[in-house]
Amino acid sequence: MSFVNFLYPGMWVMRKMRFGSKLAIVFLVALVPLLFIVWQLISRTLNDVQITRAEVVGVEVVEQTTDVIRNVQAHRGQTNMVLLGNAAATGARDQTRSKLAEEVNDLKRLLDDKQGMEAPAEWKELRGRLETLVKELDGKDAPQAFGF
């Protein structure tokens, strides 16, 4: 019985109110949680969009890095062929060298242009080693050339 006594002031106020006022209160009681749920949904969707955009940037970097790795490996194989005496591979190696330098510059530019995308500390050292790779290989034999 004490629970009814607790609700009695509210019941008294509701009896005194008109139907339109009662309907407005019910509407507000239903609207507030609904607005909270919509706000949560929009926030989560915007967060997912940000994550997806960051993933797209990451995919671009991975694709560019894959191109650099592919050209490094091609250069390595062609250098091995030249060091083993295949003079015909020199032209292909030189083309790969120029393409490798271009790919490294493209990757550097991509990392510099993308906001929020920082190159790891190892990249600066590795980039320097890749840029000097061509100059350092001339005149070396196979064991020296592959001690990258």
Secondary structure, 3 states (H helix, E strand, C coil): CHHHHHHHHHHHHHHHCCHHHHHHHHHHHHHHHHHHHHHHHHHHHHHHHHHHHHHHHHHHHHHHHHHHHHHHHHHHHHHHHHHCCCCCHHHHHHHHHHHHHHHHHHHHHHHHHCCCCCCCHHHHHHHHHHHHHHHHHCCCCHHHHCCC
